[in-house]
Amino acid sequence: MSELLRATLEHLRALVAFDTRNPPRHIGADGIFAYLCGHLPGFELDLVDHGAGAVSLYARRGNPKTLFNVHVDTVPDSPHWSASPFELRVTGDRAIGLGACDIKGAAAALLAVANAGNGDAAFLFSSDEEANDARCISAFLARELPFEAVMVAEPTRCEAVLAHRGICSVQMQFSGQAGHASAEQTPADSALHQVIRWGEKALAHVERCAHERFGGLTGLRFNIGRIEGGIKANVIAPDAELRFGFRPLPSTDVDALLHTFRSFAEPAAAGFMETFRGPSLPAGDVAQAESRRLAARDMADALNLPIGNAVDFWTEASLFSQAGYCAMVYGPGDIRQAHAADEWVSLQQLQTYAESVRGIIHE
């Protein structure tokens, strides 16, 4: 085992031991952030508590050209873990622990590399990524700091990902008129019937989008996640709520797509509220997205990073892209291990990531 990997695992053991589950978002400026601050000697440190469990640490040394971003919050653990999720277990080829793959392994590697030399470096650690509440990144972007590239750590098997889908979540309300179910109904009487008819139209539209493509991504990802409403089987439903989400291509006009989904409600929905939107990577219109993708490809080549396929999951790299940075996703681990019981990252992936970061910082 190399000294760099040994140091990475030592830090990972400490990071996994901190409970940073999000929710419940009980994350402050102490705990894991005190550990990070204590293991970044020679760095200027900006530690900010943005509230609601959102804490950011911007650490810089020298005059770096590349920013490394990694979130240290995790999803909640499931009851199917075979041992404590907060105790790192290292086997012959993997490190097992909550957040080891997504994405404390990368944070541990950054600490190990930072202590292995004195190269120029800039790190942004955040704790609100799993909440779809990007306070940390938004506050950082408002500073408009100059970087040639931003590398956002997520599990990409140590391949530079240059494109991924956006994400949008919507809450809809439908209003009907309560009555006895034996009565003849009009299309507007039952709120639940309105929901079902809306769903049929929405799913048909998603099928019509199957041919659309961008950078290796195909079609529209769509999901009806929750339907709630009604009283009982013999009562016409007076109200209902539906929550749906979709993941558009970088070339998709999201506002137009939202208008289309809203128009499927007959009669008009009583409420239609977008609850979260994250841009695609690269961000921008079709021309901007393609130009930014090519720029990121050139930057990945310059940094000697292998380029991987576009992915379907969303990352905060898109927020940096939207702000005009040359952004890509790059980190150790496989997304198939993220958010799973007995989550793990391979030791080889940690080694590869740490070595590539060291090459960039100490070039």
C-alpha positions in Angstrom: 0.0 0.0 0.0 1.4 3.4 -1.0 1.9 6.1 1.6 -0.6 8.3 -0.3 -3.3 5.6 -0.1 -2.5 4.9 3.6 -2.9 8.6 4.4 -6.1 8.7 2.4 -7.6 5.8 4.3 -6.6 7.3 7.6 -8.5 10.5 6.8 -11.4 8.5 5.4 -11.7 6.6 8.6 -12.0 9.9 10.5 -14.4 11.5 8.0 -16.8 8.5 7.9 -17.0 8.6 11.7 -18.7 12.0 11.6 -22.5 11.8 11.3 -23.3 14.1 8.3 -26.5 12.5 7.2 -28.7 14.9 5.2 -31.5 14.7 6.2 -31.8 15.4 9.2 -29.2 18.1 8.3 -27.8 18.5 11.8 -24.4 19.7 10.5 -22.6 22.6 12.0 -19.2 24.4 11.7 -17.7 22.0 14.2 -17.3 18.3 13.9 -16.2 17.3 10.4 -15.3 20.8 9.5 -13.1 21.2 12.5 -11.3 18.1 11.3 -10.9 19.5 7.8 -9.6 22.8 9.1 -7.1 21.0 11.4 -5.6 19.0 8.6 -5.0 21.8 6.0 -1.8 23.4 7.3 -0.6 26.4 5.3 -4.0 27.1 3.8 -6.1 30.2 4.1 -9.5 29.0 5.4 -12.9 30.6 5.0 -15.5 28.6 7.1 -19.1 29.8 6.7 -22.3 28.4 8.3 -25.1 29.3 5.9 -27.8 27.8 8.2 -30.0 24.8 7.9 -27.1 22.4 7.9 -25.3 24.1 5.1 -21.7 24.7 5.9 -18.9 25.5 3.5 -15.1 25.6 3.8 -13.0 27.3 1.1 -9.3 26.4 1.5 -6.6 27.9 -0.7 -2.8 27.8 -0.8 -0.7 29.8 -3.3 -2.2 30.7 -6.6 -4.1 27.7 -7.9 -5.7 27.4 -11.3 -8.0 24.5 -10.5 -10.8 24.3 -7.9 -11.7 20.9 -6.4 -15.2 20.7 -4.9 -16.5 17.9 -2.8 -19.6 17.6 -0.5 -19.2 15.9 2.9 -22.9 15.3 3.6 -24.4 11.8 3.0 -27.8 10.3 2.5 -29.3 8.5 5.5 -28.2 5.0 6.2 -30.6 2.1 5.5 -31.5 -0.7 8.0 -29.7 -3.2 5.7 -26.1 -2.3 6.7 -24.2 -5.3 8.0 -22.2 -3.2 10.5 -22.0 0.3 11.8 -22.1 2.7 8.8 -19.8 5.1 10.8 -16.9 2.7 11.2 -14.7 2.3 8.1 -14.0 -1.3 7.2 -11.1 -1.9 4.9 -10.9 -5.3 3.1 -8.4 -6.5 0.5 -9.7 -4.3 -2.2 -12.3 -1.8 -0.8 -13.2 0.7 1.9 -16.7 0.3 3.3 -18.6 3.1 5.2 -21.4 5.6 4.8 -20.2 8.2 2.3 -17.0 6.4 1.4 -18.1 6.3 -2.2 -20.3 9.4 -2.2 -18.0 11.2 -1.7 -15.9 11.3 1.5 -13.3 9.2 -0.3 -12.5 12.2 -2.5 -12.3 14.5 0.5 -9.9 12.2 2.3 -7.7 12.1 -0.8 -7.6 15.9 -1.0 -6.4 16.0 2.6 -3.7 13.4 1.9 -2.5 15.2 -1.2 -2.5 18.6 0.5 -0.2 17.2 3.2 2.1 15.4 0.8 3.5 18.6 -0.7 3.3 22.4 -0.9 1.7 22.9 -4.3 -0.9 25.6 -5.1 -4.3 24.2 -4.2 -7.9 25.3 -3.8 -10.6 23.1 -2.2 -14.3 23.9 -1.6 -16.0 21.5 0.9 -19.8 21.8 1.3 -22.5 20.0 3.3 -25.9 20.6 1.5 -25.6 18.7 -1.8 -27.9 15.8 -0.7 -30.6 18.3 0.3 -31.1 19.8 -3.2 -30.5 23.2 -1.5 -27.3 24.6 -3.0 -26.7 27.4 -0.5 -23.0 26.7 -0.3 -22.3 26.7 -4.0 -24.5 29.8 -4.6 -22.7 31.7 -1.9 -19.3 30.7 -3.4 -20.3 31.6 -6.9 -21.3 35.1 -5.7 -17.6 35.7 -5.0 -16.7 35.3 -8.7 -13.2 33.9 -8.1 -11.1 33.1 -11.1 -10.3 29.5 -11.9 -9.4 27.9 -15.2 -11.2 24.7 -14.3 -13.6 23.3 -11.6 -13.6 19.6 -10.8 -16.6 18.5 -8.8 -16.1 15.2 -7.1 -18.8 12.5 -7.6 -18.4 8.8 -8.2 -17.3 8.6 -11.9 -14.8 5.8 -11.7 -12.0 8.3 -12.1 -13.2 9.5 -15.5 -13.9 13.1 -16.4 -17.6 13.4 -17.1 -18.4 16.4 -19.3 -22.1 16.2 -19.6 -25.1 15.1 -17.5 -28.8 15.8 -17.3 -30.5 18.6 -15.4 -33.1 18.0 -12.8 -36.5 19.5 -12.1 -39.1 18.7 -9.5 -42.8 19.9 -9.5 -45.7 19.8 -7.1 -49.3 20.0 -8.6 -52.7 20.4 -6.9 -55.9 19.2 -8.4 -59.4 20.3 -7.2 -62.7 18.5 -7.7 -66.1 18.3 -6.0 -66.9 15.8 -3.3 -70.0 13.7 -3.8 -71.4 10.2 -3.8 -69.5 7.9 -6.1 -72.8 6.5 -7.5 -73.5 9.7 -9.3 -72.6 10.3 -12.9 -69.4 12.3 -13.1 -68.0 14.9 -15.4 -64.3 15.0 -16.2 -63.8 17.8 -13.6 -65.6 16.2 -10.7 -62.9 13.9 -9.3 -59.5 15.4 -8.5 -57.9 11.9 -8.7 -59.4 11.2 -12.1 -57.9 14.5 -13.3 -54.5 13.2 -12.0 -54.8 10.0 -13.8 -55.7 11.6 -17.1 -52.8 14.1 -16.7 -50.5 11.2 -16.1 -51.5 9.4 -19.2 -50.8 12.5 -21.3 -47.5 13.2 -19.6 -46.2 9.6 -20.1 -47.2 9.7 -23.7 -45.3 12.9 -24.2 -42.2 11.4 -22.6 -42.4 8.6 -25.1 -42.5 11.1 -27.9 -39.2 12.6 -26.6 -37.4 9.3 -26.8 -35.5 10.3 -30.0 -33.9 13.5 -28.6 -30.2 13.3 -28.0 -27.2 15.2 -26.7 -23.6 14.1 -26.1 -24.5 10.4 -25.6 -27.7 11.0 -23.6 -31.0 10.0 -25.1 -34.6 10.9 -24.3 -36.2 12.4 -21.3 -36.1 10.8 -17.8 -39.4 11.2 -16.1 -41.0 10.0 -12.8 -44.3 10.4 -11.0 -43.1 10.1 -7.5 -46.2 10.6 -5.3 -50.0 10.9 -5.7 -52.0 11.7 -2.6 -55.7 12.6 -2.2 -59.3 11.5 -1.9 -61.2 10.2 1.0 -62.5 6.6 0.3 -63.7 4.4 -2.5 -67.4 5.7 -2.5 -66.6 9.4 -2.3 -65.6 11.5 -5.3 -62.1 12.9 -4.5 -62.4 16.7 -3.8 -58.6 17.3 -4.0 -55.4 15.6 -4.9 -51.7 16.3 -4.9 -49.1 15.0 -7.4 -45.3 15.3 -7.3 -43.3 14.5 -10.4 -39.8 15.1 -11.6 -37.8 14.9 -14.8 -34.2 15.0 -16.0 -33.8 16.9 -19.2 -31.0 16.9 -21.7 -28.6 19.9 -21.8 -30.4 20.9 -25.1 -33.9 20.9 -23.5 -35.9 24.1 -23.1 -37.0 23.4 -19.5 -39.5 26.4 -19.4 -41.2 25.1 -22.5 -41.3 21.6 -21.2 -42.9 22.8 -17.9 -45.5 24.7 -19.9 -46.3 21.5 -21.9 -46.7 19.4 -18.7 -48.9 22.1 -17.1 -51.1 22.2 -20.2 -52.0 18.6 -19.9 -54.2 19.3 -16.9 -57.9 19.6 -17.8 -59.4 21.5 -16.2 -56.4 23.7 -15.3 -54.5 22.5 -12.2 -55.4 24.3 -9.0 -51.6 24.6 -8.3 -48.4 24.1 -10.2 -45.2 24.9 -8.4 -41.6 24.1 -9.4 -39.9 23.0 -6.2 -36.3 22.5 -7.5 -34.4 23.1 -10.7 -30.8 22.2 -11.4 -29.3 23.0 -14.8 -27.7 20.4 -17.1 -24.0 20.1 -17.6 -22.9 21.9 -19.7 -25.4 24.7 -18.9 -26.8 27.1 -21.4 -28.6 27.0 -24.7 -27.7 24.4 -27.4 -24.8 26.4 -28.8 -23.4 27.4 -25.4 -23.7 23.8 -24.1 -21.8 22.4 -27.0 -19.1 25.1 -26.8 -18.7 24.5 -23.0 -18.5 20.7 -23.5 -15.7 21.1 -26.0 -13.8 23.5 -23.7 -14.1 21.0 -20.8 -12.9 18.2 -23.1 -9.8 20.2 -23.9 -9.2 20.9 -20.3 -9.5 17.2 -19.4 -7.0 16.4 -22.0 -4.6 19.1 -20.7 -4.9 17.6 -17.2 -4.3 14.1 -18.5 -7.7 12.8 -17.4 -9.5 10.0 -19.2 -12.9 11.1 -20.5 -15.9 9.1 -19.6 -19.5 8.9 -21.0 -22.2 11.4 -20.1 -24.3 10.3 -17.1 -27.9 10.5 -16.1 -27.4 11.7 -12.5 -27.3 15.4 -11.6 -24.3 17.1 -9.9 -23.4 20.6 -8.8 -20.9 20.9 -11.6 -23.8 22.3 -13.6 -24.0 25.2 -11.2 -20.4 26.1 -11.9 -21.0 25.7 -15.6 -24.0 28.0 -15.4 -21.8 30.6 -13.8 -19.3 30.4 -16.7 -16.7 28.1 -15.3 -15.1 25.3 -17.3 -16.6 22.5 -15.1 -16.4 18.7 -15.1 -17.3 15.8 -12.8 -14.4 13.7 -11.6 -14.1 11.4 -8.6 -13.4 7.9 -7.3 -16.0 5.2 -7.0 -18.9 3.9 -9.0 -22.4 5.5 -8.8 -23.8 1.9 -8.4 -22.3 1.8 -4.9 -23.5 5.2 -3.9 -26.6 5.4 -1.6 -26.5 1.6 -1.0 -26.2 -0.4 2.1 -22.5 -1.3 2.8 -21.5 1.5 0.5 -17.9 1.1 -0.7 -15.2 2.5 -2.8 -12.3 0.5 -4.3 -8.8 1.1 -3.0 -7.6 1.3 -6.5 -10.0 4.1 -7.3 -8.9 6.0 -4.2 -5.2 5.5 -5.3 -5.9 6.7 -8.8 -7.9 9.7 -7.7 -5.2 10.8 -5.2 -2.4 10.4 -7.7 -4.2 12.4 -10.4 -5.0 15.2 -7.9 -1.4 15.2 -6.8 -0.3 15.5 -10.4 -2.5 18.5 -11.0 -1.6 20.3 -7.7 2.1 19.6 -7.8 2.7 19.9 -11.6 
